[in-house]
Amino acid sequence: MAVSTKLHFSRFEFKYLLPRALRLEVESELNHFVEYDPFVADRPDHRYLVRSLYFDDRNLTAFRNKVDGHMVRSKFRIRTYTTDPSEPVPRFLEIKGRNNNLVVKHRTPMDMGIDESYVGGDELAELVMARCHPGPIHQEFCFQRFRRRIQPYALIDYQRRPFV
């Protein structure tokens, strides 16, 4: 049985910088109001890996828009949950955008087999175009690939501890 995956999201998002020394105290207080996401509830560390490969143009327009605090912006990324390209976990091409405090994400599945950490530049962009499911996200990626010459610029891995 195939697992259904949500492909379109929107939420209001507020982020805060938290000193590392306060993390345990804040998490302890949060536990009175929320619980761990069921996906991680049985894991000893209550975390999972998130890997994102961000695309941008030569001027780093998407990056600069974020740093400069533009309230309307968007960016492309490949999102997965493993560092092992042979592991059978979902991979998505996403457009993530912001309109003031509303964050919107549209994603489309990608076929497996891209090792984002070893394939770069034009080669990876061509693989994305070839292995992404057809549709509006794929079309927009192809358009931006040729219009703005977007290519991979930043590979980010982090551990997420989700609450619901």
JOHU-V975901 format. One record per run of one state. SS is the DSSP state (alpha for helix, beta for strand, coil for the rest). FROM is the first residue (numbers start at 1). TO is the last residue. If there is no record, write none. Layout:
SS	FROM	TO
SS	FROM	TO
This chain:
coil	1	7
beta	8	12
coil	13	19
alpha	20	30
coil	31	35
beta	36	36
coil	37	47
beta	48	56
coil	57	60
alpha	61	67
coil	68	71
beta	72	80
coil	81	90
beta	91	99
coil	100	101
beta	102	110
coil	111	120
alpha	121	131
beta	132	132
coil	133	135
alpha	136	147
coil	148	150
beta	151	160
coil	161	162
beta	163	163
coil	164	164
